[in-house]
Amino acid sequence: MANILIVDDDRQLCLFLSKLIETQGHMGVMAHSIGDALAKSRSGDFDLVLLDLELPDGNSLSALADIRLTPSSPEVIIITGTGNIEGAELAFKYGAWDFIPKPPNTNEVILSITRALEYRDEKQAVQMPRVLAREGIVGESPALITALELVAQAAANDISVLITGETGTGKEVTARAIHGNSARKDGPFIVVDCASLPESLIESSLFGHEKGAFTGATEKRVGLIKQAESGTLFLDEVGELPPAMQRKFLRVLQEHRFRPVGGTREVHSDFRLIAATNRDLDRMIDGNNFRQDLLYRLRSLSIHLPSLRERRSDITGLTLHHLNQYSASSGGHALKGCSPDLYEALMAYDWPGNIRELFNALDHALSAAGDSPTLHPIHLPPTIRLPQIRGQLGEQDTTAATPNDLQDSDGNLLPIREYRDTLIASAEKTYLIALMRHTRGNIKQACEISGLSKSRLLALLKKYDTPRFRESR
């Protein structure tokens, strides 16, 4: 007998599914919101969750990863009336077992439940505890843990893996984790940046070449594919492979054999392939820019890495990790502390460049802080700070009386542009005063911290008549 949680705000449907589940010898428990579902899944021992996509308190995809990470780690079947194919794709990325449209067909529901529970029994029967060495991968957010489950699966097998995600999400670090936890960990990890290899050299770089094969080939060269023998070949930005090379590389994946440029004999290489891209390869196929048969070969297992804005709870851990690394690698520099408002600024920003952008911002802050023992928001690039400032300026009590700064001298509400310009001017003046106080009027240092050019900084200082706070001599 299995315990199944039914999550839907349609109470009649919940009753129908509960009775259907009971006829199959299982026990059904009902929840009617995301909050209720999370509370019950955390306190109960469920084997399976039937989850509606649209609930009164939000889209349940936001809670799918949390549900799957509860102690019993249940399988999840999405049941929805939206017919949203994009929702189905996201559900599968977060580990859903199946996706059933409303109104549900009785036989279809029974079949899906039966197969999900059979799969769960098989998985538990063979599942062995696995400790994943995750050097460089920091965080405990549900979105990251879901991806790490797939990393562990990839490491336990020798199949090809495709890692997708936005720029800066850590695709190479993830590929190294797969390699480092695999049976090939003692072999080489060879990185090929497909975006940086000139098209004229990509074939000789991958396959190698014989002496005299072309102008400039003064000696024999072993290609990157052969260098990956007994290890892992990592193709970064695989979407940038030219069409002609896609065709040739497909054969390499099929046969693990290739011919160096200018060579007469084929060479064998026993390598494991991991590829990564921030591009939509399926859309590239539609535009005849990527081979479908090659994608099938690359995507034996697919791992999608969440963006940093999808795992904000990891920002603190990533920040501390980077500061620790800086302290250890910079000749014993003391580890700097972080003010609470620094974390507030980091959490308020959306990080389009993801982890890479976060680490670059922290490097900027470390440089700007100099000998200061603590990092503050003023040490961050201005672009990182602006969302926090906007949030503070926008946190007005809409039920209170209209503040005076929203009104003109006659008590009329200001146009939004005029009010916004007033607030921006106030924020800029406050920032410049703090900047001059922090740098004691040092214009060069102030430019480095603020990211402003010297001429722009001097113009703003003049505009707001900002004191320099120079040190007395």
matplotlib code that plots the C-alpha trace (Angstrom):
import matplotlib.pyplot as plt

x = [0.0, 1.3, 0.6, -0.4, -0.9, -3.5, -2.9, -5.8, -8.1, -11.0, -12.4, -14.6, -11.7, -9.7, -12.5, -12.7, -9.0, -9.0, -11.7, -9.9, -6.7, -8.4, -9.8, -6.1, -5.3, -3.6, -4.3, -5.0, -4.5, -5.8, -4.3, -5.8, -2.9, 0.9, 1.3, -0.9, 0.9, 4.4, 3.3, 1.8, 4.6, 7.2, 5.4, 4.1, 5.7, 4.4, 5.4, 3.6, 2.2, -0.6, 0.0, -2.2, -0.2, -2.3, -3.3, -4.8, -1.5, 0.6, 2.1, 3.0, 6.2, 7.8, 7.2, 7.9, 11.6, 10.8, 8.3, 10.7, 13.3, 11.1, 12.3, 10.3, 11.4, 8.1, 7.6, 5.4, 2.7, 1.4, -2.3, -3.4, -6.1, -3.8, -2.5, 0.8, 3.6, 6.2, 4.9, 5.3, 8.9, 9.7, 8.0, 10.2, 13.3, 12.4, 11.9, 8.2, 7.3, 4.4, 2.1, -1.7, -4.2, -7.6, -10.2, -8.1, -8.9, -9.4, -7.3, -4.6, -4.4, -4.3, -1.6, 0.6, 0.3, 1.1, 4.2, 5.4, 5.1, 6.8, 9.6, 9.9, 10.1, 12.8, 14.8, 14.7, 15.6, 18.9, 19.6, 22.9, 24.1, 26.4, 28.6, 29.0, 32.3, 31.1, 34.2, 33.3, 29.6, 28.1, 24.5, 21.6, 18.6, 16.0, 16.7, 20.4, 19.9, 17.6, 20.4, 22.9, 20.8, 21.3, 25.0, 25.2, 23.4, 25.7, 28.8, 27.6, 27.3, 29.5, 26.9, 27.1, 25.8, 24.4, 24.6, 22.3, 21.9, 22.5, 26.0, 27.8, 25.7, 28.7, 28.5, 32.2, 32.3, 29.4, 31.2, 34.3, 32.1, 30.7, 34.2, 35.6, 33.0, 33.1, 35.2, 37.3, 38.4, 42.0, 42.0, 42.4, 39.7, 40.1, 38.3, 37.4, 35.9, 34.0, 33.3, 37.0, 38.4, 38.8, 36.9, 40.1, 41.8, 39.0, 39.5, 43.2, 42.7, 40.2, 41.7, 45.4, 47.5, 50.6, 53.7, 53.4, 49.6, 49.2, 51.2, 52.6, 52.3, 56.0, 55.5, 53.0, 50.3, 48.0, 44.5, 42.3, 40.1, 43.1, 44.3, 41.1, 41.9, 40.6, 39.1, 36.5, 36.2, 34.3, 32.8, 31.9, 29.5, 28.9, 26.2, 29.1, 30.4, 30.4, 27.9, 30.8, 32.4, 29.0, 28.8, 32.4, 32.0, 28.8, 30.9, 33.5, 30.8, 29.4, 32.7, 35.2, 37.5, 38.8, 41.6, 44.1, 44.4, 46.9, 46.9, 46.3, 45.2, 42.3, 43.0, 40.9, 40.2, 38.2, 36.7, 33.5, 31.8, 30.2, 28.9, 27.5, 25.6, 23.6, 21.8, 18.5, 19.7, 16.1, 15.4, 18.7, 17.6, 14.4, 16.6, 18.9, 21.8, 22.3, 22.1, 19.2, 21.1, 24.1, 21.8, 20.4, 23.9, 24.9, 21.7, 21.7, 21.3, 20.4, 21.2, 19.7, 21.4, 19.2, 20.0, 21.2, 17.8, 16.2, 18.4, 18.8, 19.1, 22.5, 23.9, 25.1, 27.0, 28.5, 29.6, 31.3, 32.9, 34.4, 35.7, 37.3, 39.0, 40.2, 41.7, 43.4, 44.9, 46.0, 48.9, 47.1, 44.9, 42.5, 39.0, 36.7, 33.3, 30.1, 27.6, 23.9, 23.0, 25.6, 23.7, 20.5, 22.0, 23.2, 19.8, 17.9, 19.9, 18.7, 22.3, 21.8, 25.5, 24.7, 27.5, 30.3, 28.8, 28.4, 32.1, 33.2, 31.1, 32.7, 36.2, 35.3, 34.1, 37.3, 39.4, 37.3, 37.3, 41.1, 42.1, 38.6, 37.8, 34.1, 32.4, 29.5, 27.1, 29.2, 32.0, 29.8, 29.4, 26.6, 24.6, 24.4, 23.2, 20.5, 17.8, 18.2, 17.8, 14.8, 13.3, 13.8, 12.4, 9.4, 8.6, 6.0, 3.0, 0.2, -2.4, -0.8, -1.4, 0.4, 4.0, 5.0, 7.7, 5.0, 3.3, 4.0, 3.7, 0.0, -0.6, -1.0, 0.5, 3.7, 3.9, 5.7, 8.7, 9.3, 8.9, 11.3, 13.9, 13.7, 14.3, 17.1, 18.8, 18.5, 19.9, 22.8, 23.6, 23.5, 25.8, 28.3, 28.6, 29.2, 31.7, 33.7, 33.7, 34.9, 37.7, 38.5, 38.2, 40.5, 39.1, 41.0, 39.8, 36.3, 36.2, 37.3, 34.6, 31.8, 32.5, 32.2, 34.6, 36.6, 34.8, 31.4, 32.2, 33.5, 30.4, 28.1, 30.2, 29.7, 26.0, 25.3, 27.9, 29.3, 32.1, 35.3, 36.2, 39.9, 42.4, 44.2, 47.9]
y = [0.0, 3.5, 6.8, 9.4, 13.1, 14.7, 18.5, 20.4, 23.2, 21.4, 19.4, 17.3, 16.2, 15.4, 13.2, 11.4, 10.8, 9.7, 7.1, 5.9, 5.5, 3.5, 1.1, 0.4, -0.5, 2.8, 5.6, 9.2, 12.5, 15.8, 19.3, 22.3, 24.8, 25.0, 25.9, 23.0, 20.6, 21.6, 21.2, 17.8, 16.5, 17.5, 15.9, 12.8, 9.8, 9.9, 7.7, 9.8, 13.3, 14.2, 17.9, 20.5, 23.1, 26.1, 26.6, 29.6, 30.6, 30.3, 28.0, 24.6, 24.3, 26.7, 24.0, 20.9, 20.7, 21.3, 18.5, 16.1, 17.0, 16.2, 13.2, 10.6, 12.0, 11.2, 10.9, 13.6, 13.5, 16.8, 17.0, 20.2, 21.8, 24.4, 22.2, 24.2, 22.4, 24.8, 23.9, 20.3, 20.9, 22.7, 20.0, 17.3, 19.4, 19.5, 15.7, 15.1, 11.6, 12.3, 15.1, 14.4, 16.8, 17.5, 16.1, 13.0, 9.7, 7.1, 4.4, 6.9, 8.0, 4.4, 3.4, 6.5, 5.9, 2.1, 2.8, 5.6, 3.3, 0.4, 2.7, 4.0, 0.4, -0.5, 2.6, 2.0, -1.7, -0.9, 2.5, 2.7, 5.7, 7.8, 10.6, 13.2, 15.1, 18.6, 20.7, 24.2, 23.5, 25.5, 25.6, 23.7, 25.2, 22.8, 23.8, 23.0, 19.7, 18.6, 19.2, 17.4, 14.3, 14.2, 14.9, 11.8, 9.7, 10.9, 10.1, 6.6, 6.0, 6.4, 7.9, 11.3, 14.3, 17.6, 20.4, 23.4, 26.7, 30.4, 31.9, 31.8, 29.1, 26.8, 24.4, 23.6, 23.2, 20.7, 18.8, 18.5, 17.2, 14.5, 13.5, 13.7, 11.3, 8.9, 5.8, 8.0, 10.4, 9.4, 10.1, 13.5, 16.2, 17.9, 21.2, 22.3, 25.8, 25.5, 29.3, 30.3, 27.8, 29.4, 27.3, 26.9, 25.2, 23.4, 20.1, 19.9, 20.9, 18.1, 15.4, 16.4, 16.5, 15.0, 16.9, 18.8, 18.3, 22.1, 25.3, 25.8, 22.1, 21.8, 18.8, 16.1, 17.1, 14.9, 16.2, 17.0, 13.9, 11.6, 13.6, 12.7, 8.9, 7.1, 10.4, 13.0, 15.3, 18.5, 20.4, 23.8, 25.9, 22.9, 25.0, 26.9, 23.9, 24.6, 22.4, 20.5, 19.7, 18.6, 15.9, 14.7, 14.7, 12.6, 9.8, 10.2, 9.7, 6.7, 4.9, 6.6, 6.6, 9.5, 10.3, 13.1, 15.9, 14.6, 11.1, 7.8, 5.7, 6.0, 6.6, 5.2, 7.1, 5.8, 9.0, 10.0, 13.1, 15.9, 18.9, 22.2, 25.1, 28.2, 28.1, 26.4, 23.5, 22.4, 25.8, 25.7, 22.4, 24.1, 26.7, 24.1, 25.3, 22.1, 18.4, 16.6, 13.2, 14.8, 16.3, 12.8, 11.5, 14.4, 14.2, 10.7, 12.5, 16.2, 18.4, 21.9, 24.2, 26.8, 30.5, 32.3, 34.1, 30.7, 29.8, 33.1, 31.2, 30.1, 33.6, 33.8, 30.5, 31.4, 34.8, 33.2, 30.5, 33.1, 35.3, 32.2, 31.3, 34.9, 34.9, 31.5, 32.5, 36.0, 35.3, 35.2, 38.3, 38.4, 37.1, 40.1, 40.2, 41.2, 43.7, 42.6, 45.3, 43.9, 40.6, 42.6, 44.3, 41.0, 39.4, 42.3, 42.0, 39.6, 38.5, 38.1, 36.9, 34.4, 33.0, 34.5, 38.0, 37.5, 36.6, 39.5, 41.9, 40.5, 40.9, 44.5, 44.9, 43.4, 45.8, 48.8, 47.9, 48.1, 47.5, 47.8, 44.6, 44.6, 44.7, 47.2, 47.9, 51.0, 48.7, 47.0, 48.3, 50.8, 48.6, 46.0, 48.5, 50.2, 47.4, 47.6, 51.4, 51.2, 48.7, 50.9, 53.9, 51.9, 50.6, 53.3, 52.8, 53.2, 53.5, 56.5, 60.1, 61.4, 62.5, 66.1, 65.1, 63.7, 67.1, 70.4, 73.7, 73.8, 70.2, 68.6, 65.2, 65.5, 63.8, 60.4, 61.5, 64.6, 62.5, 59.8, 62.4, 63.9, 60.5, 59.6, 63.0, 62.4, 58.9, 60.1, 62.9, 60.5, 58.1, 60.8, 62.0, 58.5, 57.9, 61.0, 60.3, 56.7, 57.7, 60.9, 62.8, 60.5, 60.9, 58.0, 55.6, 57.0, 56.3, 52.7, 52.1, 53.9, 52.8, 56.4, 58.2, 61.0, 63.7, 62.3, 62.0, 65.6, 66.8, 65.1, 66.4, 69.9, 69.4, 68.4, 70.6, 67.5, 68.1, 66.2, 65.3, 65.6, 64.5, 67.3, 67.5]
z = [0.0, -0.9, 0.7, -2.0, -1.5, -3.8, -4.2, -6.0, -5.1, -6.9, -3.9, -6.0, -8.1, -4.9, -3.7, -7.0, -7.1, -3.4, -4.1, -7.2, -5.2, -2.5, -5.2, -6.0, -2.4, -1.6, 0.9, -0.3, 1.6, 0.3, 0.2, -1.5, -1.6, -2.0, 1.7, 2.8, 0.4, 1.7, 5.3, 4.8, 2.6, 5.2, 8.0, 6.2, 4.6, 1.0, -1.9, -4.6, -5.0, -7.6, -8.0, -9.8, -11.7, -10.8, -7.2, -5.3, -3.7, -6.9, -9.5, -8.0, -10.1, -7.5, -4.9, -6.9, -6.0, -2.3, -2.3, -4.0, -1.4, 1.6, 3.7, 1.8, -1.6, -3.3, -7.1, -8.5, -11.2, -12.5, -13.2, -14.8, -17.0, -18.6, -21.3, -21.0, -22.9, -21.4, -17.9, -18.7, -19.8, -16.6, -14.6, -16.1, -15.6, -11.9, -11.8, -12.3, -13.3, -15.6, -16.8, -17.1, -18.6, -17.0, -17.0, -16.1, -17.8, -15.1, -16.9, -17.6, -14.0, -12.7, -15.3, -14.4, -10.7, -11.1, -13.2, -10.9, -7.8, -9.6, -10.6, -7.0, -5.7, -8.2, -7.4, -3.7, -4.1, -5.9, -4.5, -2.6, -0.5, -2.7, -1.3, -4.0, -4.0, -5.0, -4.9, -6.1, -6.1, -3.2, -2.0, -0.6, -2.4, -3.7, -7.4, -6.9, -5.1, -7.9, -10.4, -8.1, -8.1, -11.8, -11.4, -9.2, -11.8, -14.5, -12.4, -11.9, -15.6, -18.7, -21.0, -22.8, -20.8, -22.0, -19.4, -20.1, -18.3, -18.6, -18.8, -15.5, -13.8, -13.4, -16.3, -16.3, -12.5, -12.9, -15.6, -13.5, -10.6, -12.9, -14.0, -10.4, -9.1, -12.0, -12.7, -15.0, -12.3, -12.6, -16.3, -17.9, -18.1, -21.4, -22.0, -25.6, -25.8, -29.1, -29.2, -29.1, -31.6, -35.1, -37.7, -39.7, -36.8, -35.0, -36.9, -36.3, -32.7, -32.1, -34.3, -34.3, -37.4, -39.1, -39.8, -43.0, -43.2, -43.9, -43.9, -40.4, -39.4, -38.6, -36.3, -35.5, -33.0, -30.9, -30.9, -27.9, -28.5, -28.2, -25.2, -23.5, -23.7, -20.6, -19.3, -20.1, -23.1, -22.2, -25.2, -23.8, -25.9, -28.2, -30.0, -31.6, -33.5, -37.3, -39.3, -41.1, -37.8, -36.3, -39.0, -38.4, -34.6, -34.8, -36.3, -33.6, -31.0, -32.8, -33.5, -31.1, -34.1, -36.2, -38.7, -37.9, -40.5, -43.1, -41.6, -43.4, -40.5, -38.1, -34.4, -31.5, -28.3, -25.3, -23.9, -22.1, -23.5, -21.5, -23.5, -22.3, -23.9, -23.0, -26.3, -27.2, -29.4, -30.2, -31.7, -33.5, -35.1, -36.3, -37.9, -39.5, -37.4, -35.4, -36.3, -34.6, -34.7, -32.9, -30.2, -29.6, -29.1, -26.8, -24.7, -23.3, -20.0, -19.7, -16.7, -16.5, -14.1, -12.3, -12.6, -9.5, -9.2, -8.9, -5.9, -4.0, -0.7, -1.9, -2.3, 1.3, 1.0, -2.4, -1.0, 2.0, -0.2, -2.5, 0.3, 1.9, -1.4, -1.8, 1.7, 1.1, -2.3, -1.5, 0.7, 4.0, 3.8, 6.7, 5.9, 5.5, 7.2, 5.5, 6.8, 6.9, 4.3, 1.9, 1.9, 1.4, -1.7, -3.1, -2.6, -4.2, -7.5, -10.3, -11.4, -15.2, -15.2, -12.4, -10.2, -12.4, -12.1, -8.3, -7.9, -10.1, -8.0, -4.8, -6.4, -7.1, -3.5, -2.1, -4.2, -3.2, 0.5, 0.7, 4.3, 5.7, 7.6, 6.5, 3.1, 2.8, -0.1, -1.0, -2.0, -4.7, -8.3, -8.5, -10.9, -8.1, -5.6, -7.6, -7.2, -3.4, -3.5, -5.8, -3.4, -0.4, -2.2, -3.3, 0.2, 1.0, 3.1, 0.6, 3.4, 5.0, 4.2, 1.1, 2.1, 1.5, -1.0, -3.3, -3.5, -5.0, -3.0, -3.7, -2.3, -5.8, -6.5, -8.5, -12.0, -11.6, -13.6, -11.5, -8.3, -9.6, -10.6, -7.1, -5.5, -7.8, -7.2, -3.4, -3.7, -5.9, -3.4, -0.4, -2.3, -3.3, 0.3, 1.5, -1.3, -0.5, 3.2, 2.5, 0.1, 2.0, -1.2, -3.3, -6.8, -8.3, -5.6, -5.8, -9.6, -9.0, -6.4, -8.1, -11.7, -12.8, -15.1, -13.6, -15.6, -14.7, -11.0, -10.9, -12.7, -10.2, -7.2, -8.6, -9.3, -5.8, -4.1, -2.4, 0.3, -0.4, 3.3, 2.6, 5.2, 7.0, 6.4]

ax = plt.figure().add_subplot(projection="3d")
ax.plot(x, y, z, "-o")
ax.set_aspect("equal")
plt.show()
